[in-house]
Amino acid sequence: MTRADIRKAQVIAPNFKRRLSGVTATVVRLVPIQSTHIGIAATGPVIPPHVPQIPLHTLITMPRSGPDGPRVWHARRNIEMIGGLALKYLLGKRLKLVFTSASQRKQTGLTRWLIRQMDAVVATSERGAAYLEAPAQVIMHGIDLDGFDPPADRTALRAQLGLPVQGRLIGCYGRIRASKGTDIFCTAMTQVMSAAPDAHALIMGRATAKDRAFYQTLKDKTAESGVADRFHFLPEVPVEDMADWYRVLDLYVAPQRWEGFGLTPIEAMACGVPVIATRVGAFEQIVTPQTGALVPRDDPAALARAISAALAPSGPLRDWAAKTRPHVTENFAITREADDLVTLYRRLLSQG
């Protein structure tokens, strides 16, 4: 475990959830990078050993002030905002409270009240900021460009992973559930593959207990589609192995009905893979006409047309692929996200 010295911690990043989630992944990615610029530590019940961290119980006994006077408490969930308020007002800790909102819907009364207690609010997209009643700074997510990059030999990698070496692979990754639009992808790809005999659909992700019936329905329907042999349902792989599964693709599809932000299109593009996505989350700020296409949400026919157009002999797939990596490098490096947040922390700390 990378144990941080609470006396030197200028910023605390709580992660109060045990299971892997997008918020957890954000904390795990950012804190090690930010720790090279500012005294920051994560805290929570399950923090990976490589992340600078302090045990949860030390929050109660930590010195009232940090090395600069107050500390920054950066919450990303309601429970973490409540925790920061309890530390500040019940235990007398000197804290500047920050909340990052990725939501794109009207907040509950409790959430709105909690947000009003914050010293600063961050939104992960312009669309998300529009839902907030408080002023918010937009800081979009980024990714580790060293961990996600184009393949040296895509054909060899496909063979290594047991995938079709020939043909075109179209992927859809993430949690298997209705909000992610996995069923929309399957319906669209059934149409696409009926006319494109070299196309294959890769579906990867985990279905939680409440979504297992949904997942089974997808498998049953695709089994009756006439192109069942080209649907590949793959088990979830560790985060550190995901880049290879993007690298084998010709096209990545993000068919979500709803999304807070959505990192998978950025990860795919960093690996040199074009993206077709729905107009939800931050996708309209991520996918450009030079790197892919956008379609309405919940519209399998529109998605099928866009995929078919991209795969056509005169389609834009090759041109898109050439521009994806430069686009992500310029706009979505995780170092940029980390730097912007550190600048915000320093501003709050300077206010005393």
BALOBA-1460 file (C-alpha; in Angstrom, 3 decimals):
// residues 352
<rec num="1" residu="m" x="0.000" y="0.000" z="0.000"/>
<rec num="2" residu="t" x="1.184" y="3.527" z="-0.864"/>
<rec num="3" residu="r" x="0.563" y="5.140" z="2.525"/>
<rec num="4" residu="a" x="0.386" y="8.954" z="2.441"/>
<rec num="5" residu="d" x="1.264" y="11.199" z="5.388"/>
<rec num="6" residu="i" x="-1.986" y="12.800" z="6.516"/>
<rec num="7" residu="r" x="-0.042" y="15.752" z="7.943"/>
<rec num="8" residu="k" x="1.186" y="16.605" z="4.441"/>
<rec num="9" residu="a" x="-2.099" y="15.976" z="2.631"/>
<rec num="10" residu="q" x="-3.394" y="19.141" z="0.987"/>
<rec num="11" residu="v" x="-6.181" y="17.341" z="-0.879"/>
<rec num="12" residu="i" x="-8.270" y="14.296" z="0.049"/>
<rec num="13" residu="a" x="-10.110" y="12.348" z="-2.665"/>
<rec num="14" residu="p" x="-12.716" y="10.065" z="-1.057"/>
<rec num="15" residu="n" x="-14.042" y="6.971" z="-2.793"/>
<rec num="16" residu="f" x="-16.700" y="5.439" z="-0.558"/>
<rec num="17" residu="k" x="-17.834" y="2.687" z="-2.950"/>
<rec num="18" residu="r" x="-16.519" y="-0.870" z="-2.762"/>
<rec num="19" residu="r" x="-17.355" y="-2.010" z="-6.285"/>
<rec num="20" residu="l" x="-15.622" y="-0.804" z="-9.426"/>
<rec num="21" residu="s" x="-17.431" y="2.132" z="-11.037"/>
<rec num="22" residu="g" x="-16.652" y="5.019" z="-13.335"/>
<rec num="23" residu="v" x="-16.105" y="7.284" z="-10.330"/>
<rec num="24" residu="t" x="-13.742" y="4.775" z="-8.742"/>
<rec num="25" residu="a" x="-11.784" y="4.515" z="-11.996"/>
<rec num="26" residu="t" x="-11.501" y="8.305" z="-12.134"/>
<rec num="27" residu="v" x="-10.037" y="8.519" z="-8.623"/>
<rec num="28" residu="v" x="-7.654" y="5.621" z="-9.257"/>
<rec num="29" residu="r" x="-6.397" y="7.174" z="-12.505"/>
<rec num="30" residu="l" x="-6.047" y="10.754" z="-11.319"/>
<rec num="31" residu="v" x="-4.619" y="10.621" z="-7.798"/>
<rec num="32" residu="p" x="-1.228" y="9.036" z="-8.704"/>
<rec num="33" residu="i" x="-0.692" y="11.695" z="-11.396"/>
<rec num="34" residu="q" x="-1.864" y="14.561" z="-9.203"/>
<rec num="35" residu="s" x="0.366" y="13.386" z="-6.349"/>
<rec num="36" residu="t" x="3.422" y="14.444" z="-8.369"/>
<rec num="37" residu="h" x="2.184" y="18.053" z="-8.232"/>
<rec num="38" residu="i" x="0.338" y="18.413" z="-4.939"/>
<rec num="39" residu="g" x="-0.058" y="16.538" z="-1.652"/>
<rec num="40" residu="i" x="-3.110" y="14.402" z="-2.413"/>
<rec num="41" residu="a" x="-4.362" y="11.128" z="-0.973"/>
<rec num="42" residu="a" x="-7.368" y="8.939" z="-1.693"/>
<rec num="43" residu="t" x="-9.394" y="7.333" z="1.066"/>
<rec num="44" residu="g" x="-12.071" y="4.667" z="1.097"/>
<rec num="45" residu="p" x="-12.846" y="1.028" z="1.818"/>
<rec num="46" residu="v" x="-11.138" y="-0.341" z="-1.305"/>
<rec num="47" residu="i" x="-8.283" y="1.661" z="-2.859"/>
<rec num="48" residu="p" x="-5.710" y="-0.133" z="-5.070"/>
<rec num="49" residu="p" x="-2.282" y="-0.388" z="-3.412"/>
<rec num="50" residu="h" x="-0.481" y="1.818" z="-5.958"/>
<rec num="51" residu="v" x="-2.696" y="4.842" z="-5.204"/>
<rec num="52" residu="p" x="-1.451" y="7.236" z="-2.464"/>
<rec num="53" residu="q" x="-3.977" y="6.795" z="0.334"/>
<rec num="54" residu="i" x="-4.888" y="7.256" z="3.964"/>
<rec num="55" residu="p" x="-7.085" y="4.852" z="5.975"/>
<rec num="56" residu="l" x="-10.674" y="5.950" z="6.490"/>
<rec num="57" residu="h" x="-10.355" y="5.958" z="10.269"/>
<rec num="58" residu="t" x="-7.595" y="8.591" z="10.180"/>
<rec num="59" residu="l" x="-10.090" y="11.170" z="8.925"/>
<rec num="60" residu="i" x="-11.499" y="11.428" z="12.444"/>
<rec num="61" residu="t" x="-8.154" y="11.972" z="14.145"/>
<rec num="62" residu="m" x="-6.340" y="13.933" z="11.429"/>
<rec num="63" residu="p" x="-5.069" y="17.401" z="12.421"/>
<rec num="64" residu="r" x="-7.705" y="20.101" z="12.115"/>
<rec num="65" residu="s" x="-5.638" y="21.995" z="9.531"/>
<rec num="66" residu="g" x="-3.490" y="20.899" z="6.641"/>
<rec num="67" residu="p" x="-0.026" y="22.170" z="5.676"/>
<rec num="68" residu="d" x="-1.573" y="25.237" z="3.975"/>
<rec num="69" residu="g" x="-4.363" y="25.888" z="6.445"/>
<rec num="70" residu="p" x="-7.444" y="24.223" z="4.950"/>
<rec num="71" residu="r" x="-7.471" y="21.004" z="2.992"/>
<rec num="72" residu="v" x="-9.490" y="20.343" z="-0.158"/>
<rec num="73" residu="w" x="-12.082" y="17.560" z="0.056"/>
<rec num="74" residu="h" x="-12.984" y="16.456" z="-3.492"/>
<rec num="75" residu="a" x="-16.266" y="14.525" z="-3.508"/>
<rec num="76" residu="r" x="-17.837" y="12.818" z="-6.502"/>
<rec num="77" residu="r" x="-20.935" y="11.277" z="-4.856"/>
<rec num="78" residu="n" x="-23.637" y="12.488" z="-2.463"/>
<rec num="79" residu="i" x="-22.316" y="10.299" z="0.354"/>
<rec num="80" residu="e" x="-18.893" y="11.860" z="-0.057"/>
<rec num="81" residu="m" x="-20.325" y="15.378" z="0.052"/>
<rec num="82" residu="i" x="-22.119" y="14.396" z="3.271"/>
<rec num="83" residu="g" x="-18.857" y="13.007" z="4.637"/>
<rec num="84" residu="g" x="-17.048" y="16.262" z="3.898"/>
<rec num="85" residu="l" x="-19.770" y="18.321" z="5.574"/>
<rec num="86" residu="a" x="-19.649" y="16.080" z="8.659"/>
<rec num="87" residu="l" x="-15.884" y="16.438" z="8.932"/>
<rec num="88" residu="k" x="-16.117" y="20.202" z="8.501"/>
<rec num="89" residu="y" x="-19.078" y="21.076" z="10.707"/>
<rec num="90" residu="l" x="-19.247" y="18.239" z="13.222"/>
<rec num="91" residu="l" x="-15.538" y="17.558" z="13.725"/>
<rec num="92" residu="g" x="-14.234" y="21.032" z="13.002"/>
<rec num="93" residu="k" x="-11.825" y="20.137" z="10.190"/>
<rec num="94" residu="r" x="-10.784" y="23.023" z="7.974"/>
<rec num="95" residu="l" x="-11.964" y="21.905" z="4.546"/>
<rec num="96" residu="k" x="-12.675" y="23.456" z="1.172"/>
<rec num="97" residu="l" x="-15.375" y="21.301" z="-0.390"/>
<rec num="98" residu="v" x="-15.372" y="20.419" z="-4.106"/>
<rec num="99" residu="f" x="-17.926" y="18.303" z="-5.949"/>
<rec num="100" residu="t" x="-17.640" y="16.878" z="-9.454"/>
<rec num="101" residu="s" x="-20.941" y="16.155" z="-11.199"/>
<rec num="102" residu="a" x="-21.104" y="13.888" z="-14.242"/>
<rec num="103" residu="s" x="-24.899" y="13.685" z="-14.203"/>
<rec num="104" residu="q" x="-27.050" y="14.961" z="-17.043"/>
<rec num="105" residu="r" x="-30.423" y="15.096" z="-15.370"/>
<rec num="106" residu="k" x="-32.208" y="17.192" z="-12.811"/>
<rec num="107" residu="q" x="-30.839" y="16.524" z="-9.338"/>
<rec num="108" residu="t" x="-32.924" y="15.557" z="-6.329"/>
<rec num="109" residu="g" x="-33.631" y="18.120" z="-3.644"/>
<rec num="110" residu="l" x="-30.970" y="16.575" z="-1.403"/>
<rec num="111" residu="t" x="-28.320" y="16.727" z="-4.119"/>
<rec num="112" residu="r" x="-29.154" y="20.342" z="-4.935"/>
<rec num="113" residu="w" x="-28.868" y="21.258" z="-1.244"/>
<rec num="114" residu="l" x="-25.545" y="19.462" z="-0.905"/>
<rec num="115" residu="i" x="-24.157" y="21.180" z="-3.996"/>
<rec num="116" residu="r" x="-25.075" y="24.594" z="-2.538"/>
<rec num="117" residu="q" x="-22.798" y="23.834" z="0.415"/>
<rec num="118" residu="m" x="-19.759" y="23.303" z="-1.806"/>
<rec num="119" residu="d" x="-16.961" y="25.833" z="-2.263"/>
<rec num="120" residu="a" x="-16.510" y="24.805" z="-5.912"/>
<rec num="121" residu="v" x="-18.395" y="22.639" z="-8.389"/>
<rec num="122" residu="v" x="-16.959" y="20.860" z="-11.434"/>
<rec num="123" residu="a" x="-18.989" y="19.493" z="-14.353"/>
<rec num="124" residu="t" x="-17.499" y="16.966" z="-16.752"/>
<rec num="125" residu="s" x="-19.272" y="18.436" z="-19.799"/>
<rec num="126" residu="e" x="-21.063" y="21.570" z="-20.946"/>
<rec num="127" residu="r" x="-24.322" y="19.632" z="-21.126"/>
<rec num="128" residu="g" x="-23.871" y="18.436" z="-17.551"/>
<rec num="129" residu="a" x="-23.145" y="21.976" z="-16.360"/>
<rec num="130" residu="a" x="-26.482" y="23.118" z="-17.789"/>
<rec num="131" residu="y" x="-28.325" y="20.862" z="-15.321"/>
<rec num="132" residu="l" x="-26.643" y="22.397" z="-12.291"/>
<rec num="133" residu="e" x="-28.187" y="25.278" z="-10.390"/>
<rec num="134" residu="a" x="-24.767" y="26.349" z="-9.079"/>
<rec num="135" residu="p" x="-21.955" y="27.870" z="-11.180"/>
<rec num="136" residu="a" x="-19.631" y="25.110" z="-12.374"/>
<rec num="137" residu="q" x="-16.242" y="24.865" z="-14.016"/>
<rec num="138" residu="v" x="-16.161" y="22.365" z="-16.880"/>
<rec num="139" residu="i" x="-13.212" y="19.956" z="-16.685"/>
<rec num="140" residu="m" x="-13.593" y="17.046" z="-19.053"/>
<rec num="141" residu="h" x="-12.176" y="13.620" z="-18.317"/>
<rec num="142" residu="g" x="-8.995" y="12.403" z="-19.956"/>
<rec num="143" residu="i" x="-7.192" y="9.085" z="-20.342"/>
<rec num="144" residu="d" x="-3.675" y="7.713" z="-20.002"/>
<rec num="145" residu="l" x="-2.247" y="7.999" z="-23.505"/>
<rec num="146" residu="d" x="0.594" y="5.624" z="-22.644"/>
<rec num="147" residu="g" x="-1.858" y="2.882" z="-21.695"/>
<rec num="148" residu="f" x="-4.071" y="3.335" z="-24.773"/>
<rec num="149" residu="d" x="-2.270" y="3.519" z="-28.106"/>
<rec num="150" residu="p" x="-2.541" y="1.955" z="-31.595"/>
<rec num="151" residu="p" x="-1.399" y="-1.655" z="-32.153"/>
<rec num="152" residu="a" x="1.959" y="-2.567" z="-33.627"/>
<rec num="153" residu="d" x="0.363" y="-5.483" z="-35.510"/>
<rec num="154" residu="r" x="-3.450" y="-5.704" z="-35.416"/>
<rec num="155" residu="t" x="-3.604" y="-9.026" z="-37.290"/>
<rec num="156" residu="a" x="-1.205" y="-10.719" z="-34.875"/>
<rec num="157" residu="l" x="-3.082" y="-9.298" z="-31.901"/>
<rec num="158" residu="r" x="-6.389" y="-10.642" z="-33.205"/>
<rec num="159" residu="a" x="-4.865" y="-14.092" z="-33.550"/>
<rec num="160" residu="q" x="-3.407" y="-13.871" z="-30.040"/>
<rec num="161" residu="l" x="-6.829" y="-13.018" z="-28.584"/>
<rec num="162" residu="g" x="-8.607" y="-15.774" z="-30.522"/>
<rec num="163" residu="l" x="-10.572" y="-13.384" z="-32.733"/>
<rec num="164" residu="p" x="-11.268" y="-13.529" z="-36.488"/>
<rec num="165" residu="v" x="-8.084" y="-12.411" z="-38.214"/>
<rec num="166" residu="q" x="-9.846" y="-11.391" z="-41.412"/>
<rec num="167" residu="g" x="-12.935" y="-9.240" z="-41.702"/>
<rec num="168" residu="r" x="-13.959" y="-6.106" z="-39.854"/>
<rec num="169" residu="l" x="-14.570" y="-6.056" z="-36.118"/>
<rec num="170" residu="i" x="-17.074" y="-3.632" z="-34.600"/>
<rec num="171" residu="g" x="-17.041" y="-3.412" z="-30.816"/>
<rec num="172" residu="c" x="-19.392" y="-2.290" z="-28.052"/>
<rec num="173" residu="y" x="-17.912" y="-2.476" z="-24.543"/>
<rec num="174" residu="g" x="-19.111" y="-1.654" z="-21.039"/>
<rec num="175" residu="r" x="-21.830" y="-2.696" z="-18.630"/>
<rec num="176" residu="i" x="-24.573" y="-4.799" z="-20.243"/>
<rec num="177" residu="r" x="-27.823" y="-3.005" z="-19.495"/>
<rec num="178" residu="a" x="-30.581" y="-1.077" z="-21.212"/>
<rec num="179" residu="s" x="-29.213" y="2.375" z="-20.407"/>
<rec num="180" residu="k" x="-25.997" y="1.444" z="-22.236"/>
<rec num="181" residu="g" x="-27.988" y="0.561" z="-25.371"/>
<rec num="182" residu="t" x="-26.447" y="-2.890" z="-25.812"/>
<rec num="183" residu="d" x="-29.713" y="-4.110" z="-27.326"/>
<rec num="184" residu="i" x="-29.683" y="-1.226" z="-29.811"/>
<rec num="185" residu="f" x="-26.186" y="-2.243" z="-30.907"/>
<rec num="186" residu="c" x="-27.265" y="-5.859" z="-31.388"/>
<rec num="187" residu="t" x="-30.318" y="-4.870" z="-33.419"/>
<rec num="188" residu="a" x="-28.297" y="-2.502" z="-35.594"/>
<rec num="189" residu="m" x="-25.503" y="-5.019" z="-36.139"/>
<rec num="190" residu="t" x="-27.990" y="-7.705" z="-37.170"/>
<rec num="191" residu="q" x="-29.007" y="-5.415" z="-40.036"/>
<rec num="192" residu="v" x="-25.413" y="-4.435" z="-40.851"/>
<rec num="193" residu="m" x="-24.045" y="-7.979" z="-40.869"/>
<rec num="194" residu="s" x="-26.858" y="-9.262" z="-43.052"/>
<rec num="195" residu="a" x="-25.442" y="-7.075" z="-45.833"/>
<rec num="196" residu="a" x="-21.754" y="-7.182" z="-44.820"/>
<rec num="197" residu="p" x="-20.573" y="-10.820" z="-44.638"/>
<rec num="198" residu="d" x="-17.107" y="-9.869" z="-43.343"/>
<rec num="199" residu="a" x="-18.394" y="-7.866" z="-40.357"/>
<rec num="200" residu="h" x="-18.300" y="-9.182" z="-36.780"/>
<rec num="201" residu="a" x="-19.856" y="-7.713" z="-33.618"/>
<rec num="202" residu="l" x="-17.933" y="-7.865" z="-30.337"/>
<rec num="203" residu="i" x="-19.924" y="-7.297" z="-27.139"/>
<rec num="204" residu="m" x="-17.909" y="-7.199" z="-23.942"/>
<rec num="205" residu="g" x="-18.949" y="-6.367" z="-20.403"/>
<rec num="206" residu="r" x="-20.558" y="-7.520" z="-17.196"/>
<rec num="207" residu="a" x="-24.243" y="-7.788" z="-16.427"/>
<rec num="208" residu="t" x="-25.147" y="-7.322" z="-12.784"/>
<rec num="209" residu="a" x="-27.775" y="-9.575" z="-11.219"/>
<rec num="210" residu="k" x="-30.670" y="-7.291" z="-12.135"/>
<rec num="211" residu="d" x="-29.539" y="-7.157" z="-15.786"/>
<rec num="212" residu="r" x="-28.842" y="-10.849" z="-16.389"/>
<rec num="213" residu="a" x="-32.293" y="-11.474" z="-17.892"/>
<rec num="214" residu="f" x="-31.700" y="-8.536" z="-20.254"/>
<rec num="215" residu="y" x="-28.325" y="-10.018" z="-21.248"/>
<rec num="216" residu="q" x="-29.831" y="-13.466" z="-21.846"/>
<rec num="217" residu="t" x="-32.536" y="-11.943" z="-24.043"/>
<rec num="218" residu="l" x="-29.817" y="-10.372" z="-26.207"/>
<rec num="219" residu="k" x="-28.100" y="-13.720" z="-26.616"/>
<rec num="220" residu="d" x="-31.372" y="-15.454" z="-27.445"/>
<rec num="221" residu="k" x="-32.351" y="-12.884" z="-30.076"/>
<rec num="222" residu="t" x="-28.950" y="-12.853" z="-31.760"/>
<rec num="223" residu="a" x="-28.953" y="-16.671" z="-31.797"/>
<rec num="224" residu="e" x="-32.043" y="-16.480" z="-34.012"/>
<rec num="225" residu="s" x="-30.740" y="-13.665" z="-36.213"/>
<rec num="226" residu="g" x="-29.188" y="-15.656" z="-39.046"/>
<rec num="227" residu="v" x="-25.793" y="-14.074" z="-38.330"/>
<rec num="228" residu="a" x="-25.324" y="-15.620" z="-34.878"/>
<rec num="229" residu="d" x="-21.872" y="-16.982" z="-35.706"/>
<rec num="230" residu="r" x="-20.578" y="-13.419" z="-36.081"/>
<rec num="231" residu="f" x="-21.831" y="-12.147" z="-32.737"/>
<rec num="232" residu="h" x="-19.109" y="-12.588" z="-30.135"/>
<rec num="233" residu="f" x="-20.197" y="-12.181" z="-26.491"/>
<rec num="234" residu="l" x="-17.025" y="-11.765" z="-24.476"/>
<rec num="235" residu="p" x="-16.466" y="-11.797" z="-20.709"/>
<rec num="236" residu="e" x="-15.311" y="-8.697" z="-18.886"/>
<rec num="237" residu="v" x="-11.511" y="-8.406" z="-18.718"/>
<rec num="238" residu="p" x="-9.315" y="-6.560" z="-16.182"/>
<rec num="239" residu="v" x="-8.969" y="-2.819" z="-16.770"/>
<rec num="240" residu="e" x="-5.278" y="-3.185" z="-17.581"/>
<rec num="241" residu="d" x="-6.117" y="-5.531" z="-20.500"/>
<rec num="242" residu="m" x="-8.793" y="-3.367" z="-22.124"/>
<rec num="243" residu="a" x="-6.524" y="-1.497" z="-24.531"/>
<rec num="244" residu="d" x="-5.819" y="-4.661" z="-26.548"/>
<rec num="245" residu="w" x="-9.549" y="-5.212" z="-27.092"/>
<rec num="246" residu="y" x="-9.853" y="-1.727" z="-28.594"/>
<rec num="247" residu="r" x="-6.735" y="-2.207" z="-30.727"/>
<rec num="248" residu="v" x="-8.264" y="-5.155" z="-32.610"/>
<rec num="249" residu="l" x="-11.279" y="-3.123" z="-33.767"/>
<rec num="250" residu="d" x="-12.051" y="-1.381" z="-37.035"/>
<rec num="251" residu="l" x="-14.895" y="0.613" z="-35.476"/>
<rec num="252" residu="y" x="-16.175" y="1.262" z="-31.969"/>
<rec num="253" residu="v" x="-19.856" y="1.960" z="-31.235"/>
<rec num="254" residu="a" x="-21.223" y="3.727" z="-28.145"/>
<rec num="255" residu="p" x="-25.020" y="3.252" z="-28.425"/>
<rec num="256" residu="q" x="-26.025" y="4.574" z="-24.996"/>
<rec num="257" residu="r" x="-29.517" y="5.792" z="-24.180"/>
<rec num="258" residu="w" x="-28.076" y="7.718" z="-21.227"/>
<rec num="259" residu="e" x="-24.555" y="8.511" z="-20.123"/>
<rec num="260" residu="g" x="-22.983" y="10.817" z="-17.550"/>
<rec num="261" residu="f" x="-19.765" y="11.335" z="-19.493"/>
<rec num="262" residu="g" x="-18.540" y="8.221" z="-21.301"/>
<rec num="263" residu="l" x="-14.832" y="7.378" z="-21.551"/>
<rec num="264" residu="t" x="-14.936" y="4.416" z="-23.911"/>
<rec num="265" residu="p" x="-14.999" y="6.479" z="-27.141"/>
<rec num="266" residu="i" x="-11.871" y="8.331" z="-25.988"/>
<rec num="267" residu="e" x="-10.126" y="5.072" z="-25.142"/>
<rec num="268" residu="a" x="-11.023" y="3.637" z="-28.551"/>
<rec num="269" residu="m" x="-9.852" y="6.711" z="-30.446"/>
<rec num="270" residu="a" x="-6.560" y="6.766" z="-28.522"/>
<rec num="271" residu="c" x="-6.009" y="3.272" z="-29.962"/>
<rec num="272" residu="g" x="-6.623" y="4.575" z="-33.490"/>
<rec num="273" residu="v" x="-10.230" y="3.360" z="-33.730"/>
<rec num="274" residu="p" x="-13.037" y="5.578" z="-35.151"/>
<rec num="275" residu="v" x="-16.265" y="5.920" z="-33.172"/>
<rec num="276" residu="i" x="-19.979" y="6.097" z="-33.883"/>
<rec num="277" residu="a" x="-21.917" y="7.282" z="-30.839"/>
<rec num="278" residu="t" x="-25.308" y="8.530" z="-29.772"/>
<rec num="279" residu="r" x="-25.923" y="12.150" z="-28.804"/>
<rec num="280" residu="v" x="-25.745" y="11.640" z="-25.049"/>
<rec num="281" residu="g" x="-23.223" y="12.279" z="-22.296"/>
<rec num="282" residu="a" x="-20.196" y="14.175" z="-23.542"/>
<rec num="283" residu="f" x="-20.150" y="12.330" z="-26.861"/>
<rec num="284" residu="e" x="-21.010" y="15.444" z="-28.866"/>
<rec num="285" residu="q" x="-17.862" y="17.076" z="-27.473"/>
<rec num="286" residu="i" x="-15.751" y="13.959" z="-27.973"/>
<rec num="287" residu="v" x="-16.665" y="12.611" z="-31.431"/>
<rec num="288" residu="t" x="-16.084" y="15.016" z="-34.313"/>
<rec num="289" residu="p" x="-16.983" y="14.664" z="-38.016"/>
<rec num="290" residu="q" x="-13.279" y="13.985" z="-38.607"/>
<rec num="291" residu="t" x="-13.133" y="11.030" z="-36.162"/>
<rec num="292" residu="g" x="-16.554" y="9.405" z="-36.468"/>
<rec num="293" residu="a" x="-20.274" y="10.074" z="-36.492"/>
<rec num="294" residu="l" x="-23.144" y="10.843" z="-34.110"/>
<rec num="295" residu="v" x="-26.668" y="9.430" z="-34.300"/>
<rec num="296" residu="p" x="-29.875" y="9.970" z="-32.294"/>
<rec num="297" residu="r" x="-30.227" y="7.829" z="-29.206"/>
<rec num="298" residu="d" x="-32.604" y="4.856" z="-29.135"/>
<rec num="299" residu="d" x="-32.662" y="4.598" z="-32.943"/>
<rec num="300" residu="p" x="-31.317" y="1.233" z="-34.162"/>
<rec num="301" residu="a" x="-32.131" y="2.002" z="-37.807"/>
<rec num="302" residu="a" x="-30.114" y="5.251" z="-37.737"/>
<rec num="303" residu="l" x="-27.237" y="3.449" z="-36.042"/>
<rec num="304" residu="a" x="-27.296" y="0.664" z="-38.637"/>
<rec num="305" residu="r" x="-27.222" y="3.222" z="-41.479"/>
<rec num="306" residu="a" x="-24.252" y="5.037" z="-39.928"/>
<rec num="307" residu="i" x="-22.280" y="1.825" z="-39.411"/>
<rec num="308" residu="s" x="-23.036" y="0.597" z="-42.925"/>
<rec num="309" residu="a" x="-21.977" y="3.938" z="-44.407"/>
<rec num="310" residu="a" x="-18.717" y="3.821" z="-42.475"/>
<rec num="311" residu="l" x="-17.971" y="0.269" z="-43.667"/>
<rec num="312" residu="a" x="-18.808" y="0.988" z="-47.320"/>
<rec num="313" residu="p" x="-15.898" y="0.707" z="-49.797"/>
<rec num="314" residu="s" x="-15.938" y="4.476" z="-50.270"/>
<rec num="315" residu="g" x="-16.700" y="5.115" z="-46.611"/>
<rec num="316" residu="p" x="-14.700" y="7.385" z="-44.287"/>
<rec num="317" residu="l" x="-13.325" y="4.685" z="-41.982"/>
<rec num="318" residu="r" x="-9.683" y="4.985" z="-43.057"/>
<rec num="319" residu="d" x="-9.699" y="8.795" z="-42.917"/>
<rec num="320" residu="w" x="-11.372" y="8.764" z="-39.510"/>
<rec num="321" residu="a" x="-8.813" y="6.291" z="-38.161"/>
<rec num="322" residu="a" x="-5.909" y="8.515" z="-39.170"/>
<rec num="323" residu="k" x="-7.278" y="11.439" z="-37.153"/>
<rec num="324" residu="t" x="-8.478" y="9.755" z="-33.961"/>
<rec num="325" residu="r" x="-5.204" y="9.504" z="-32.042"/>
<rec num="326" residu="p" x="-4.126" y="13.126" z="-32.744"/>
<rec num="327" residu="h" x="-7.588" y="14.340" z="-31.669"/>
<rec num="328" residu="v" x="-7.394" y="12.550" z="-28.320"/>
<rec num="329" residu="t" x="-3.766" y="13.562" z="-27.749"/>
<rec num="330" residu="e" x="-4.655" y="17.216" z="-28.187"/>
<rec num="331" residu="n" x="-7.896" y="17.276" z="-26.205"/>
<rec num="332" residu="f" x="-8.243" y="14.337" z="-23.811"/>
<rec num="333" residu="a" x="-4.924" y="13.532" z="-22.146"/>
<rec num="334" residu="i" x="-5.393" y="12.681" z="-18.471"/>
<rec num="335" residu="t" x="-2.498" y="15.004" z="-17.632"/>
<rec num="336" residu="r" x="-4.631" y="17.921" z="-18.801"/>
<rec num="337" residu="e" x="-7.504" y="16.867" z="-16.545"/>
<rec num="338" residu="a" x="-5.118" y="16.405" z="-13.604"/>
<rec num="339" residu="d" x="-3.488" y="19.805" z="-14.188"/>
<rec num="340" residu="d" x="-6.828" y="21.621" z="-14.381"/>
<rec num="341" residu="l" x="-7.969" y="20.074" z="-11.108"/>
<rec num="342" residu="v" x="-4.687" y="20.858" z="-9.349"/>
<rec num="343" residu="t" x="-5.049" y="24.491" z="-10.479"/>
<rec num="344" residu="l" x="-8.527" y="24.538" z="-8.909"/>
<rec num="345" residu="y" x="-7.214" y="23.008" z="-5.676"/>
<rec num="346" residu="r" x="-4.425" y="25.590" z="-5.426"/>
<rec num="347" residu="r" x="-6.888" y="28.423" z="-5.964"/>
<rec num="348" residu="l" x="-9.075" y="27.177" z="-3.113"/>
<rec num="349" residu="l" x="-6.092" y="26.626" z="-0.817"/>
<rec num="350" residu="s" x="-4.878" y="30.161" z="-1.465"/>
<rec num="351" residu="q" x="-8.151" y="31.542" z="-0.184"/>
<rec num="352" residu="g" x="-7.370" y="30.265" z="3.331"/>
